[in-house]
Amino acid sequence: MATVKLSALPNVLTWNNEPKLLETNGVNTLSMAAGPQTDWFYDPAGRKHCRNAPVALFSPPDESCLLSAKVTVGFNSTFDAGALFIYADDEHWAKLCLEYSPADKPMVVSVVTRGKSDDCNSVYIDDNSIYLRLYRQGDRLAFHYSEDGDYWHMVRHFTIEDLQNVGLGFSVQAPTGEGCQVDFSEINYRAGELSDIRNGE
């Protein structure tokens, strides 16, 4: 599949696993669909090592930057999700998801992988849409979510080691079902640092 250019992003998107469906307005929206049994997850107990879900990545030109989007997920099955993704290599990556939980409720979930995945459930969401944001400041990373795109709640503050050749982007998954479609809208990238990653800025 050819690279994808959005004017909201500083560089083109390339693929780690191509989607079943791709639509974009070329500006700040991206719709992606995953096929059945697709995921990025390395089970801490070693029972599952999967990286076959579609991921679209671009190279950020700035060592301090933010990537955000409104994420709307067409939930069908447990663990269907749309995610913002940060990728250093196949053993070091992380994702911030709006995911369909086993309780049949949308939930903000984060996964940080350093050889094995650290899977963390956060909060339930009343709708199938939420704003997600990832923040990079050198090797320092943070995930946030927002109900209105204005006030941001921190999900986690972490690192995944060396980020010299990092990629940022978007993913969709359907680990237990037959497929899932996600719409990423209001995509926004900006260079700069947050004054305080915990104050809702």
C-alpha positions, 0 to 999 in steps of 0.5 A: 500500500502506498504511503499516506499524506495528511497535511495535519502531520509533518511527514507521510504515514507508512505501514506496519501491516496494511489495513483492510480498509483505508479512507482519508480526507488528506487533511486531518481524518483517517479511517482504518479497518482491521481484519479478524484476530489482529492485535499488538500484544506480547503477553507477560506470561509468554502465551501470546506474541502478536503484532499483526494489527495495522499500524500507520506511522510517521517520523516526528521531526521534533524531540518534543511534540504532541499527537492527538485525535478524536478516536471513534470505534465501531465496536463488535467484539471484546478488545476491539480498539482504536489506538494512538501508537508509538514505535521504537522497534518490534520489542519497544512500543506502546499504545493508548487505546479506546477498547471494548472491555470484557464488561461490554463497556468502552474503556481507555487502556494503555499498553507499554511494551519492553520485550513483554507488554504491561497492560493497564486498564484506566477508565470507562467511557460512556460513548464510542468516541474519546480524544486521545493524546500522546506526548514525547519530550526526548525519551520521556513519554505520556498518554492522556485522554479528554472528553472534550479535546480541551482538558486532558487527564494523564493516563501514564508517564513512562519511557520505552528506552531509546527513541532516536528513530521513533515513529508515531501514529495510529492503529486498529485491532480486533483480537477476538472478533472478525474485524473492527473499523476506527475513525481518527478525526481532528488529528493534530500534531504540534511541536513543543513541551507541556509545562506540566503533564499532570495539570490538564493542559 
